[in-house]
Amino acid sequence: MSSTDEQTLPALDTSGAVLRGWSPEDPERWSSRIAWMTLAITTFSLMLGFTVWFLPSAIAPRLNEVGFDLSKNEIYWITSMPGLSCAALRLIYMFLPATIGSRKMIGWSSLLFVLPMLGWFFAVQNPGTPFGTLLALAFTCGIGAATFSGYMPSTGFYFPKRLQGTALGLQGGLGNMGMSVIQLAAPVLLSTSLLGLTWVTPFEEGAPMVVNATVFFLPWSLIAAFLAFRYIKDVPVKANVKQQLDIFGNVDTWLMTVLYIMTFGIFSGFAAQTANIINNTYGTSSTLAETFAVDALPKGASYAFIGTLIGSFLRFAWGPLCDRFGGAIWTFVSAIGMAVSMAFCGFQAAIADSPSDFPVFMVGLLTMFFFAGVGNAATFKQMPMIMPKRQAGGAIGFTAAVASLGPFLVGIALTVIETPVFFYGCAAFCLLCAVICWVRYAQPNAKRPG
């Protein structure tokens, strides 16, 4: 919005459902209370969305423990499907903030989370549930993280540029923690009663009672919907779909998409597949199981939450540093750090011949998650700085849509490529991203510093 446009705006009026005269760059036409309250509600809903997205990755690796008979590749496919559906739905969500407004988008999305939660609750009760049904339910979970491509651009409408690194970092980081929360909660809630209550009768005598995390998280989705409809106010930013397509004529949209594939695509992909990678390299599904006692080998589901927790925490913790020093330099640092740590993990996976090798591999993997978290904060600081305000929102949505293919692509790749080779390939991709970031954004006198 130009200075001339700001001068013609009416005085700020926050009494209605739409904020009149709203202009975050003008202190007289901005309310920090409304901005931060909206961020809190949106982040709460987003965190629940990410728990829905990672339901399959948290539950699938343990299904065989409660009576299912799924192959290694079938489990990879189940944990991959939410990434595919999420990418498709994000292409829709990226247009919603400027078409239907934040209030409806967040309220109705929170209600939609209930559908996959209920589906998974009933599916895991019976080990005879067909693989196709599990695959379809995994696909529906994409709605959870699809919201990211609408929620994050929406947040950009509520904050001035000087605070967007912090605001987007908080929202993205705390929202991403939903992935870690569900991975931590699911092993505890799967195959146990909840608060002493029995929810579904076992399918046969002697079968384990299954109460999964969906029961626990479902009521919170209803609360998020209520808060959105009750307290969120829309900003006066409107554009139809055709007007928003101009982002594709901006070369930075495409370059930032590549960089975000590096940070969030790899982060989410490996987060979704951590348990499977551990099980198939060092755990009970690996060749090491033929040599060593089963109880000496790690179970991937016990470690899966750690990487997502680290990456998510770094995403919001690094926001203030990105506001202070700019996002580009931190994206470059992230690319180098991820390249080195991925190459290290590939080497460790290639030489794995003892359970004692696992801790060293895990340190390398957690280091990758650390740098991915830094990069996620940095890339989202860059986009509002290097692109026009409305384009930045659309670009954030589009880059997030493409990068959300991470769980799908990583999962499918691991069914056809040896794990060490795939790690090396990811390391090479990160080095390419480092070159792109340095040349275009991070070097002194860069064309588009941000």
NORNOR-V984731 format. One record per residue. N is the residue number from 1. RES is the residue in one letter. PSI is psi as a letter, one per 30 degrees, with the letter a starting at -180 (none if undefined). Layout:
BEGIN
n=N res=RES psi=PSI
n=N res=RES psi=PSI
END
This chain:
BEGIN
n=1 res=M psi=k
n=2 res=S psi=l
n=3 res=S psi=e
n=4 res=T psi=e
n=5 res=D psi=e
n=6 res=E psi=e
n=7 res=Q psi=f
n=8 res=T psi=f
n=9 res=L psi=k
n=10 res=P psi=l
n=11 res=A psi=l
n=12 res=L psi=k
n=13 res=D psi=j
n=14 res=T psi=g
n=15 res=S psi=f
n=16 res=G psi=a
n=17 res=A psi=f
n=18 res=V psi=k
n=19 res=L psi=j
n=20 res=R psi=k
n=21 res=G psi=g
n=22 res=W psi=k
n=23 res=S psi=j
n=24 res=P psi=f
n=25 res=E psi=f
n=26 res=D psi=j
n=27 res=P psi=f
n=28 res=E psi=f
n=29 res=R psi=h
n=30 res=W psi=k
n=31 res=S psi=j
n=32 res=S psi=e
n=33 res=R psi=e
n=34 res=I psi=e
n=35 res=A psi=e
n=36 res=W psi=e
n=37 res=M psi=e
n=38 res=T psi=e
n=39 res=L psi=e
n=40 res=A psi=e
n=41 res=I psi=e
n=42 res=T psi=e
n=43 res=T psi=e
n=44 res=F psi=e
n=45 res=S psi=e
n=46 res=L psi=e
n=47 res=M psi=e
n=48 res=L psi=e
n=49 res=G psi=e
n=50 res=F psi=f
n=51 res=T psi=e
n=52 res=V psi=e
n=53 res=W psi=e
n=54 res=F psi=g
n=55 res=L psi=e
n=56 res=P psi=e
n=57 res=S psi=f
n=58 res=A psi=e
n=59 res=I psi=e
n=60 res=A psi=e
n=61 res=P psi=f
n=62 res=R psi=g
n=63 res=L psi=e
n=64 res=N psi=f
n=65 res=E psi=f
n=66 res=V psi=g
n=67 res=G psi=f
n=68 res=F psi=l
n=69 res=D psi=i
n=70 res=L psi=k
n=71 res=S psi=l
n=72 res=K psi=e
n=73 res=N psi=e
n=74 res=E psi=e
n=75 res=I psi=e
n=76 res=Y psi=e
n=77 res=W psi=e
n=78 res=I psi=e
n=79 res=T psi=f
n=80 res=S psi=e
n=81 res=M psi=e
n=82 res=P psi=e
n=83 res=G psi=e
n=84 res=L psi=e
n=85 res=S psi=e
n=86 res=C psi=e
n=87 res=A psi=e
n=88 res=A psi=e
n=89 res=L psi=e
n=90 res=R psi=f
n=91 res=L psi=f
n=92 res=I psi=e
n=93 res=Y psi=f
n=94 res=M psi=f
n=95 res=F psi=f
n=96 res=L psi=e
n=97 res=P psi=e
n=98 res=A psi=g
n=99 res=T psi=e
n=100 res=I psi=f
n=101 res=G psi=l
n=102 res=S psi=e
n=103 res=R psi=e
n=104 res=K psi=e
n=105 res=M psi=e
n=106 res=I psi=e
n=107 res=G psi=e
n=108 res=W psi=e
n=109 res=S psi=e
n=110 res=S psi=e
n=111 res=L psi=e
n=112 res=L psi=f
n=113 res=F psi=f
n=114 res=V psi=e
n=115 res=L psi=e
n=116 res=P psi=f
n=117 res=M psi=e
n=118 res=L psi=e
n=119 res=G psi=e
n=120 res=W psi=e
n=121 res=F psi=e
n=122 res=F psi=e
n=123 res=A psi=e
n=124 res=V psi=f
n=125 res=Q psi=f
n=126 res=N psi=j
n=127 res=P psi=f
n=128 res=G psi=g
n=129 res=T psi=k
n=130 res=P psi=k
n=131 res=F psi=e
n=132 res=G psi=e
n=133 res=T psi=e
n=134 res=L psi=e
n=135 res=L psi=e
n=136 res=A psi=e
n=137 res=L psi=e
n=138 res=A psi=e
n=139 res=F psi=e
n=140 res=T psi=f
n=141 res=C psi=f
n=142 res=G psi=f
n=143 res=I psi=e
n=144 res=G psi=e
n=145 res=A psi=f
n=146 res=A psi=e
n=147 res=T psi=f
n=148 res=F psi=e
n=149 res=S psi=f
n=150 res=G psi=e
n=151 res=Y psi=e
n=152 res=M psi=e
n=153 res=P psi=e
n=154 res=S psi=e
n=155 res=T psi=e
n=156 res=G psi=f
n=157 res=F psi=f
n=158 res=Y psi=f
n=159 res=F psi=k
n=160 res=P psi=l
n=161 res=K psi=e
n=162 res=R psi=f
n=163 res=L psi=g
n=164 res=Q psi=e
n=165 res=G psi=e
n=166 res=T psi=e
n=167 res=A psi=e
n=168 res=L psi=e
n=169 res=G psi=e
n=170 res=L psi=e
n=171 res=Q psi=e
n=172 res=G psi=e
n=173 res=G psi=e
n=174 res=L psi=e
n=175 res=G psi=e
n=176 res=N psi=f
n=177 res=M psi=f
n=178 res=G psi=e
n=179 res=M psi=e
n=180 res=S psi=e
n=181 res=V psi=e
n=182 res=I psi=e
n=183 res=Q psi=f
n=184 res=L psi=e
n=185 res=A psi=e
n=186 res=A psi=e
n=187 res=P psi=f
n=188 res=V psi=e
n=189 res=L psi=f
n=190 res=L psi=k
n=191 res=S psi=h
n=192 res=T psi=l
n=193 res=S psi=l
n=194 res=L psi=j
n=195 res=L psi=h
n=196 res=G psi=g
n=197 res=L psi=k
n=198 res=T psi=j
n=199 res=W psi=e
n=200 res=V psi=k
n=201 res=T psi=k
n=202 res=P psi=k
n=203 res=F psi=f
n=204 res=E psi=l
n=205 res=E psi=k
n=206 res=G psi=f
n=207 res=A psi=k
n=208 res=P psi=k
n=209 res=M psi=k
n=210 res=V psi=j
n=211 res=V psi=j
n=212 res=N psi=l
n=213 res=A psi=f
n=214 res=T psi=e
n=215 res=V psi=e
n=216 res=F psi=e
n=217 res=F psi=f
n=218 res=L psi=e
n=219 res=P psi=e
n=220 res=W psi=f
n=221 res=S psi=e
n=222 res=L psi=e
n=223 res=I psi=e
n=224 res=A psi=e
n=225 res=A psi=e
n=226 res=F psi=e
n=227 res=L psi=e
n=228 res=A psi=e
n=229 res=F psi=f
n=230 res=R psi=e
n=231 res=Y psi=f
n=232 res=I psi=k
n=233 res=K psi=k
n=234 res=D psi=l
n=235 res=V psi=l
n=236 res=P psi=h
n=237 res=V psi=j
n=238 res=K psi=k
n=239 res=A psi=k
n=240 res=N psi=l
n=241 res=V psi=e
n=242 res=K psi=e
n=243 res=Q psi=f
n=244 res=Q psi=f
n=245 res=L psi=f
n=246 res=D psi=f
n=247 res=I psi=f
n=248 res=F psi=f
n=249 res=G psi=f
n=250 res=N psi=j
n=251 res=V psi=f
n=252 res=D psi=f
n=253 res=T psi=e
n=254 res=W psi=e
n=255 res=L psi=e
n=256 res=M psi=f
n=257 res=T psi=e
n=258 res=V psi=e
n=259 res=L psi=e
n=260 res=Y psi=f
n=261 res=I psi=e
n=262 res=M psi=e
n=263 res=T psi=d
n=264 res=F psi=e
n=265 res=G psi=e
n=266 res=I psi=e
n=267 res=F psi=e
n=268 res=S psi=e
n=269 res=G psi=e
n=270 res=F psi=f
n=271 res=A psi=e
n=272 res=A psi=f
n=273 res=Q psi=g
n=274 res=T psi=e
n=275 res=A psi=e
n=276 res=N psi=e
n=277 res=I psi=e
n=278 res=I psi=e
n=279 res=N psi=e
n=280 res=N psi=f
n=281 res=T psi=e
n=282 res=Y psi=f
n=283 res=G psi=a
n=284 res=T psi=f
n=285 res=S psi=f
n=286 res=S psi=l
n=287 res=T psi=f
n=288 res=L psi=f
n=289 res=A psi=f
n=290 res=E psi=f
n=291 res=T psi=e
n=292 res=F psi=l
n=293 res=A psi=k
n=294 res=V psi=e
n=295 res=D psi=f
n=296 res=A psi=f
n=297 res=L psi=k
n=298 res=P psi=l
n=299 res=K psi=k
n=300 res=G psi=e
n=301 res=A psi=f
n=302 res=S psi=f
n=303 res=Y psi=f
n=304 res=A psi=e
n=305 res=F psi=f
n=306 res=I psi=e
n=307 res=G psi=e
n=308 res=T psi=e
n=309 res=L psi=e
n=310 res=I psi=e
n=311 res=G psi=e
n=312 res=S psi=e
n=313 res=F psi=e
n=314 res=L psi=f
n=315 res=R psi=e
n=316 res=F psi=f
n=317 res=A psi=e
n=318 res=W psi=f
n=319 res=G psi=e
n=320 res=P psi=e
n=321 res=L psi=e
n=322 res=C psi=e
n=323 res=D psi=e
n=324 res=R psi=e
n=325 res=F psi=f
n=326 res=G psi=l
n=327 res=G psi=f
n=328 res=A psi=e
n=329 res=I psi=e
n=330 res=W psi=e
n=331 res=T psi=e
n=332 res=F psi=e
n=333 res=V psi=e
n=334 res=S psi=e
n=335 res=A psi=e
n=336 res=I psi=e
n=337 res=G psi=e
n=338 res=M psi=e
n=339 res=A psi=e
n=340 res=V psi=e
n=341 res=S psi=e
n=342 res=M psi=e
n=343 res=A psi=e
n=344 res=F psi=e
n=345 res=C psi=e
n=346 res=G psi=e
n=347 res=F psi=e
n=348 res=Q psi=e
n=349 res=A psi=e
n=350 res=A psi=e
n=351 res=I psi=g
n=352 res=A psi=j
n=353 res=D psi=g
n=354 res=S psi=k
n=355 res=P psi=f
n=356 res=S psi=f
n=357 res=D psi=f
n=358 res=F psi=e
n=359 res=P psi=e
n=360 res=V psi=e
n=361 res=F psi=e
n=362 res=M psi=e
n=363 res=V psi=e
n=364 res=G psi=e
n=365 res=L psi=e
n=366 res=L psi=e
n=367 res=T psi=e
n=368 res=M psi=e
n=369 res=F psi=e
n=370 res=F psi=e
n=371 res=F psi=e
n=372 res=A psi=e
n=373 res=G psi=e
n=374 res=V psi=e
n=375 res=G psi=e
n=376 res=N psi=e
n=377 res=A psi=e
n=378 res=A psi=e
n=379 res=T psi=e
n=380 res=F psi=f
n=381 res=K psi=e
n=382 res=Q psi=e
n=383 res=M psi=e
n=384 res=P psi=f
n=385 res=M psi=e
n=386 res=I psi=f
n=387 res=M psi=l
n=388 res=P psi=l
n=389 res=K psi=e
n=390 res=R psi=e
n=391 res=Q psi=e
n=392 res=A psi=e
n=393 res=G psi=e
n=394 res=G psi=e
n=395 res=A psi=e
n=396 res=I psi=e
n=397 res=G psi=e
n=398 res=F psi=e
n=399 res=T psi=e
n=400 res=A psi=e
n=401 res=A psi=e
n=402 res=V psi=e
n=403 res=A psi=f
n=404 res=S psi=f
n=405 res=L psi=f
n=406 res=G psi=e
n=407 res=P psi=e
n=408 res=F psi=e
n=409 res=L psi=e
n=410 res=V psi=e
n=411 res=G psi=e
n=412 res=I psi=e
n=413 res=A psi=e
n=414 res=L psi=f
n=415 res=T psi=f
n=416 res=V psi=f
n=417 res=I psi=k
n=418 res=E psi=k
n=419 res=T psi=e
n=420 res=P psi=e
n=421 res=V psi=e
n=422 res=F psi=e
n=423 res=F psi=e
n=424 res=Y psi=e
n=425 res=G psi=e
n=426 res=C psi=e
n=427 res=A psi=e
n=428 res=A psi=e
n=429 res=F psi=e
n=430 res=C psi=e
n=431 res=L psi=e
n=432 res=L psi=e
n=433 res=C psi=e
n=434 res=A psi=e
n=435 res=V psi=e
n=436 res=I psi=e
n=437 res=C psi=e
n=438 res=W psi=e
n=439 res=V psi=e
n=440 res=R psi=e
n=441 res=Y psi=e
n=442 res=A psi=f
n=443 res=Q psi=l
n=444 res=P psi=k
n=445 res=N psi=h
n=446 res=A psi=l
n=447 res=K psi=e
n=448 res=R psi=i
n=449 res=P psi=k
n=450 res=G psi=none
END
